[in-house]
Structures are given as C-alpha cells and as structure tokens.
C-alpha cells in the first residue's frame, strides 16, 4: 500500500483514492513571464515521478498542471519588452515545453491556462459573494473575507490572529480585514482586462487555480502538489475559497516538493545564484540533471553545486557502464525479482527515490558480477529489470553509447572524435605508436576516453 506524507496532517497516510483505481492530481504550474529555473525543474520532475509511479502501480492517473498566463509580472515584462503579453506568454510556454521535454518530463493530461477559464473564475467569485464569503470593494476589486472561513490556516498551521497581529498598518483601505485577498483586480483604463459584474478587471492569482482544478477534476480530488513557496498563502487561500464555494473538502492529500539551494544558500536573483534550466543544460546532459533531482527525496531540500551535479553524473555513469555491452532481455520474459520487490517497497513509502536509486546500483553490481562469472543470460535478465525500474523514474532509457557520447555544447563533435580515432588507427597501422599515443592523450585532455577491444575502438565522454 502506498503511503504519502500529507502536508495537511503532517504525517504519512495510506493513500486511498476517492474512486478506486483512479487518481486525480493537480499541480500548480508556471507563471510564464520568464524561462523556467531550477526550482521549477524540481517540481516538474518530482511530480512527473509521482505520476509515472502511480501509473506503474496500476492507477489510472489524470494529471492536471496549470499555466498562469495573466499576472502583474507578465504584464510588466511585456511592457518592458514592448510586446503584446500574449506573445510573451506564448514564447515562454513553448520554452517551458522544450525544457521539460529535454528533462524527460511527460506531458500532463491537461494544461489549462487561466485566460481560458475567465467565465469559471467569475462564476466562482459570484458564488462566494452570494454566500457572504467575498465582497466587492469600492475600488472595483473583489476580496475574499478570510474571517468568514473558520478553517483558515489549517494547511500552513498559521493562526489568523497571528497574521492579523503582524499585518502592515498601511493595508489597503478597501479591505475589511488586512488578511483578505483579491479575487478580482480592477483594471485601469488601457490595461488588459475582461468584463465582469464588478467592472473590467482580471482575476487574482489564487482564484485561478481553484476554478481550473475544480472544473477539471471535480469539487474534491485526490492530490494537490506544488513547490514549497506555495504552501502559504497560495494553497491556503485555494482551500479557503474552494471549500467556501463548493461546500466540500477541496483536496485529500497535499504534497510539497523541497526547495532548491545553491551552495547552501537559498536560490534567488538578488544573490546572483539563480539558474535557468536551459543554462544548466548547456553544461550538463539532461539525464544527469534529472538524475540529480531524482536522487533526493522529493520533500528534501536539494543543494545545487558543481560538485553535486558532477557526482550525479558519475553515479549515473556507473549505472550506464553496467548496461554497456549488455543486450537486456525482453522485460516481459523476466519474472519479478527481489530488485522489483525492494523498489516497490521503497517507492510505496512516500516515493523514496533515493532508496529506489540504491536498488538500481544493486542491480548494476549484479550485472557486473554475472559478467565476471560469464553468466551472460543472468546479466541480460538483470539488465532488463534495471531498465524497467529506471523507466519508472524516467532514467536509463538511452542506449549507453548515446549517453556517454552526449554533447552538451562547446565540446568536440562526434564527427571530430571519429576522425581522430581513424587518424589514431592509421598511425598504429603505420607503426607510429608515439603518434597514436599523442592522439589518445590529446583526446583524454578534452574529456574523451577511448576503449579498445577486439571489435574496435569505442569512445565516451568522461
């Protein structure tokens, strides 16, 4: 039985979906005003693994991940770029899809955009006003009345009285309570806006997710996920407005991925330690970056550093080394093994990916042992298991030679390397062994390792 740590109850719970055999999951996606950064990659990969594993365990998963395509940041960036906001968001959505594809992230079953759900957002706000949980202010905004929801703070464990005590004195005069938050923002003349019963404006950030998630998955669904910075106020506000609008429990299980730190400091633009996914992929192969993110438990903080990424590359290379030169057996012909059972045991325990990676290394050790003993069929069977389990994590699906020869840019091309290997072969044929050695040494200085065998010379990037 799968057990998941529920942020709401702060403990692991046996996962029991609302509808047997089916899982409905919503994850807060990107606000598309800039390229995705490493923190986004953390969330993308974490919930991709959750989706893959649930499906592997036989669940029919409906995975919804939204896009916020209207927001103050988007409008400011579009104005800075002197371009329509739709051109900015369209370009950033395309870039996001490129980044997630390179990281091996599967496409969600639905990817709703906020601007496509304006009618649903307005309808939900109307319901909240009619039930006394929201009010239209004199300035044209509409606010959620936080004091009207008795359970406010149950996710973040924050008490409303503490929030009010710490509120700024210069709160907006239009609010009845300092903790109230905007459901609808009035637009100034000339700003991007939609018509509503309260005048032209655009939705607040929190209401977007409530409208999209309940429309796509129903009033109550199984799992809601996101990054650690969304727990409060975003997810807290989602609960308040959704439960007041529908009268039902909003979500049964809340999951939050851990934060990214850079050299033990919080990642932020102000500290100059902010990295986009595509910047990192200029230096490291995508599967190495994915392996780096998967190797830690999804709830733990991940410390990004050159050393840690290099170690992830070495660890992944050890797995591919075990598979190199082994033709995996047909997975369907290989019965369940102890590796399979241990993998499931660990992943059933709140998606313990770090433990699952250790199973892959144990399988790699078995392959190497079988090959040393000349037991090639046993090696092929374990290789099939290793590839099968790796696929659940989105790993080890490349041909090993393709992995080892991957070019992340700024390196010798495969064509140049092959030409050097041929030149070395010609030198050896001419008995110019010193020249052949110089070619090998020069390639080694550029990170290219040559492996000689009876079949010829193969190469890999170190």
C-alpha positions, 0 to 999 in steps of 0.5 A: 500500500502506498503511503504519502506524507500529507502536508495537511496532517503532517504525517504519512497516510495510506493513500486511498483514492476517492474512486478506486483505481483512479487518481486525480492530481493537480499541480500548480504550474508556471507563471510564464513571464520568464524561462523556467529555473531550477526550482521549477525543474524540481517540481516538474520532475518530482511530480512527473515521478509521482505520476509515472509511479502511480501509473506503474502501480496500476492507477489510472492517473489524470494529471492536471498542471496549470499555466498562469498566463495573466499576472502583474509580472507578465504584464510588466515584462511585456511592457518592458519588452514592448510586446503584446503579453500574449506573445510573451506568454506564448514564447515562454510556454513553448520554452517551458515545453522544450525544457521539460521535454529535454528533462524527460518530463511527460506531458500532463493530461491537461494544461489549462491556462487561466485566460481560458477559464475567465467565465469559471473564475467569475462564476466562482467569485459570484458564488462566494459573494452570494454566500457572504464569503467575498465582497466587492470593494469600492475600488472595483476589486473583489476580496475574499473575507478570510474571517468568514472561513473558520478553517483558515490556516489549517494547511500552513498551521498559521493562526489568523490572529497571528497574521492579523497581529503582524499585518502592515498598518498601511493595508489597503483601505478597501479591505475589511480585514488586512488578511483578505485577498483579491479575487478580482483586480480592477483594471485601469483604463488601457490595461488588459482586462475582461468584463465582469459584474464588478467592472473590467478587471482580471482575476487574482492569482489564487482564484485561478487555480481553484476554478481550473482544478475544480472544473477539471477534476471535480469539487474534491480530488485526490492530490494537490502538489506544488513547490514549497513557496506555495504552501502559504498563502497560495494553497491556503487561500485555494482551500479557503475559497474552494471549500467556501464555494463548493461546500466540500473538502477541496483536496485529500492529500497535499504534497510539497516538493523541497526547495532548491539551494545553491551552495547552501544558500537559498536560490534567488536573483538578488544573490546572483545564484539563480539558474535557468534550466536551459543554462544548466543544460548547456553544461550538463546532459539532461539525464544527469540533471534529472538524475540529480533531482531524482536522487533526493527525496522529493520533500528534501531540500536539494543543494545545487553545486558543481560538485553535486551535479558532477557526482550525479553524473558519475553515479549515473555513469556507473549505472550506464557502464553496467548496461554497456555491452549488455543486450537486456532481455525482453522485460516481459520474459523476466519474472519479478525479482527481489530488485522489483520487490525492494523498489516497490517497497521503497517507492510505496513509502512516500516515493523514496527515490533515493532508496529506489536509486540504491536498488538500481546500483544493486542491480548494476553490481549484479550485472557486473558480477554475472559478467565476471562469472560469464553468466551472460543470460543472468546479466541480460535478465538483470539488465532488463529489470534495471531498465524497467525500474529506471523507466519508472523514474524516467532514467536509463532509457538511452542506449549507453553509447548515446549517453556517454557520447552526449554533447552538451555544447562547446565540446568536440563533435562526434564527427571530430572524435571519429576522425581522430580515432581513424587518424589514431588507427592509421598511425598504429597501422603505420607503426607510429605508436608515439603518434597514436599515443599523442592522439589518445592523450590529446583526446583524454585532455578534452574529456574523451576516453577511448576503449579498445577491444577486439571489435574496435575502438569505442569512445565516451565522454568522461 
